[in-house]
Amino acid sequence: MKKFTENKIIILVSFLSIVAFPLSSFAQKEENETPAEVTSLEQLILKVQEEALYDTEENRQRIAKFVAEQDTQQTILDKTLADLKVEEDRAVVLEKEFDENDVKLSELEDLKAERLGAFGELFGVVRGTASEMGAQIKESIISGELSGRHETLTNLAKSQKLPSNEELELLWFHLLEEMKAQGEVKRFTGTIVDTDGSFSEEDVIRVGPWTAFDRRGNFLGYLPDDERYRVLGRQPQARFLDLGDNVVDGDTGDIVKGAIDPSRGAILGLLIQTPGLSERVSQGGVVGYIIIGLLIIGLLLSAERIFRLTIVSRSVNAQSKDVDNPNDDNPLGRVLSAYHSNQSADVETLELKLDDAILKELPALERGINFIKLLSSVAPLLGLLGTVTGMIVTFQAITLFGTGDPKLMAGGISQALVTTVLGLTAAIPLVLLHSVAQQRSRSIQQVLEEQSAGLIAAKAESR
């Protein structure tokens, strides 16, 4: 029985501890308070009872505080509801005022349109003209000299009120100013941005609204946002630069042959992108340079052969008029010397001696001619090689990148076409020069053979 009673007490104490612990967690004890040491079951029960009484008192205080503040919360709620009612009444009044003002605004708009009449149309014309003129002036190279006009016209185009007399006069003045400047060739000091990004103040020569040059004759572009000129990083071909020099070097009142771009930069941009001769040649690659090298060698050799054979032909012609006095400085003279040295021989022996003398002259007369022919044959073959190589490069680009961007294939196609052109360009003059050199050599050989046959015939008749 005693053991059962102890068990009941332990269970009760455990239950009270579980209930009392969460309640006591809401209150903080004094930091320096030291809990008393529990040494017996009676002390434990007393301690649990004290904790329960403490938590009960704390809960009672909290409930009392909540009840006390309930009236305050109700007061706040009542005030908020009253404010809401005031704002709702105010919203009704404002909505009514809005509807009334909307009706008045509509009536005033109608009255404004009625009173404007023709002025409304004038307002639209002025705005449209100012907008169109402002866009044109912003891109015009004339604004590099007459700056600040674009902002004025832009403000007038965006204005929401009738233009004043001063604004109308300013628009009229800018129109006349642009018309006058379009008919001028004028030299003035302007800001130029060089290719290295540096700024300089120097002379600018402007030809109407189309073209501008610096003092060195270079074509200038225009930067509309900065109202400055810039030296084009790439200039057109030399013949156009010469025309620019004519304009720059001309004096007031002179009539010179110059260059203008009526498209205001579009044509000049295309000319700049057009590759020059050196760039065309470089597009042919290694094969193109080899073809050019062969052409140079062939031209030099052809020139040397034709010049040499021309001199020999003149010497032979001069010698043919004096066959009795042979001179060893020309082929015919050496052949005649062979004849005079063997006059005592019979006709057959003399014929053999003369044939031998003519054969000795042929290598010198035909030297280099066959090589010129070889070069004229190899050049187009190299051009064909470059064509095949360029097409291979093109097909590789198509394989890697597809056909979406033609610029990726342009390099291979350029190489294919340029090498073909170079090969034909080298072959055509070399073939012609080979024919000329060969004709000169054959004419000399013919003279030698004719003279030799004449001498043998004369020897045979004299027997």
Residue pairs with C-beta under 8 A, 6 or more apart in sequence:
9 41
9 45
13 41
13 44
13 45
13 48
16 48
16 49
16 52
17 48
19 52
20 48
20 51
20 52
20 55
23 55
23 58
23 59
24 51
24 54
24 55
26 58
27 54
27 55
27 58
36 43
36 47
38 44
38 47
113 120
116 123
116 162
119 162
122 162
123 162
123 163
126 156
126 163
126 167
126 168
126 171
127 156
127 157
127 159
128 157
129 171
130 153
130 154
130 156
130 157
130 171
131 153
131 154
131 157
133 153
133 171
133 174
133 175
133 178
134 149
134 150
134 153
134 154
134 156
134 157
136 178
137 143
137 149
137 150
137 153
137 174
137 178
138 150
138 224
139 222
139 224
139 264
140 178
140 209
140 222
140 264
141 206
141 209
141 210
141 211
141 212
141 220
141 222
141 229
141 264
142 178
142 181
142 182
142 206
142 209
143 149
143 150
143 222
143 224
143 227
144 190
144 191
144 204
144 206
144 212
144 222
144 227
144 228
144 229
145 181
145 186
145 188
145 190
145 204
145 206
146 177
146 181
147 227
149 174
149 177
152 170
152 174
153 171
153 174
156 163
156 167
156 170
156 171
159 167
163 171
178 209
181 208
181 209
182 208
182 209
183 208
184 206
184 208
185 205
185 206
185 207
185 208
185 247
186 205
186 206
187 203
187 204
187 205
187 206
188 203
188 204
188 206
189 201
189 202
189 203
189 204
190 201
190 202
190 203
190 204
190 228
190 229
191 199
191 200
191 201
191 228
191 229
192 199
192 200
192 201
192 202
192 204
192 214
192 220
192 228
192 229
192 230
192 231
193 199
193 223
193 228
193 229
193 230
193 231
194 200
194 230
194 231
195 231
195 233
199 228
202 214
202 215
203 214
203 215
204 212
204 213
204 214
204 220
204 229
205 212
205 213
205 214
205 215
205 247
205 248
206 212
207 213
207 247
207 258
207 260
208 260
209 264
210 260
210 261
210 262
210 264
211 219
211 259
211 260
211 261
211 268
212 219
212 220
212 222
212 229
213 219
213 220
213 244
213 247
213 248
214 220
214 229
214 231
214 248
215 248
216 248
217 241
217 244
217 245
217 247
217 248
218 231
218 232
218 235
218 241
218 244
219 232
219 235
219 236
219 240
219 241
219 244
219 268
220 229
220 230
220 231
220 232
221 229
221 230
221 231
221 232
221 265
222 228
222 229
222 230
222 265
223 229
223 230
232 268
232 272
234 272
235 241
235 272
236 268
236 271
236 272
236 274
237 271
237 274
237 276
240 259
240 271
243 257
243 258
243 259
244 258
244 259
246 256
246 257
246 258
247 256
247 258
247 259
249 256
250 256
250 258
261 267
261 268
275 283
280 418
281 288
281 289
281 292
281 418
281 422
282 288
283 411
283 414
283 415
283 418
284 291
284 386
284 415
284 418
284 419
284 422
285 386
285 389
285 415
285 419
287 382
287 383
287 385
287 386
287 389
287 415
287 419
288 386
288 415
288 418
288 419
288 422
290 382
291 379
291 382
291 383
291 386
291 419
291 422
291 423
291 426
292 422
292 426
294 375
294 378
294 379
294 382
294 426
295 375
295 379
295 422
295 425
295 426
295 429
295 430
297 375
298 372
298 375
298 376
298 379
298 426
298 429
298 430
298 433
299 429
299 430
299 433
301 368
301 371
301 372
301 375
302 372
302 430
302 433
302 434
302 436
302 437
303 433
304 368
305 367
305 368
305 369
305 372
305 437
305 440
306 433
306 436
306 437
306 440
309 365
309 437
309 440
309 441
309 444
310 440
312 330
312 331
312 365
312 444
313 440
313 443
313 444
315 327
315 329
315 330
315 332
315 333
316 330
316 331
316 332
316 444
316 447
316 448
317 447
318 330
319 326
319 327
319 330
319 332
319 333
319 336
320 332
320 447
320 451
323 336
323 451
323 455
326 332
326 333
326 334
326 335
326 336
326 337
326 340
327 333
328 334
328 337
331 361
331 364
331 365
331 444
331 448
332 447
332 448
332 451
334 357
334 360
334 361
335 354
335 357
335 358
335 361
335 448
335 451
335 452
336 451
336 455
337 357
338 353
338 354
338 356
338 357
339 350
339 353
339 354
339 357
339 452
339 455
341 353
342 349
342 350
342 353
343 350
343 459
345 353
347 456
347 459
347 460
347 463
350 455
350 456
350 459
351 452
351 456
354 452
354 455
354 456
355 452
357 452
358 445
358 448
358 449
358 452
361 445
361 448
362 445
365 441
365 444
365 445
366 441
368 437
369 434
369 437
369 438
369 441
372 430
372 433
372 434
372 437
373 430
373 431
373 434
375 426
375 430
376 426
376 427
376 430
376 431
376 434
377 427
379 422
379 423
379 424
379 426
379 427
379 430
380 423
380 424
380 426
380 427
381 423
382 419
382 423
383 419
383 420
383 421
383 422
383 423
383 424
383 426
383 427
384 420
384 423
385 419
386 415
386 416
386 418
386 419
386 420
386 422
386 423
387 416
387 417
387 419
387 420
388 416
389 415
389 416
389 419
390 412
390 413
390 414
390 415
390 416
390 417
390 419
391 412
391 416
392 412
393 411
393 412
393 415
394 409
394 411
394 412
394 413
394 416
395 412
396 412
397 408
397 409
397 411
397 412
398 409
401 408
403 409
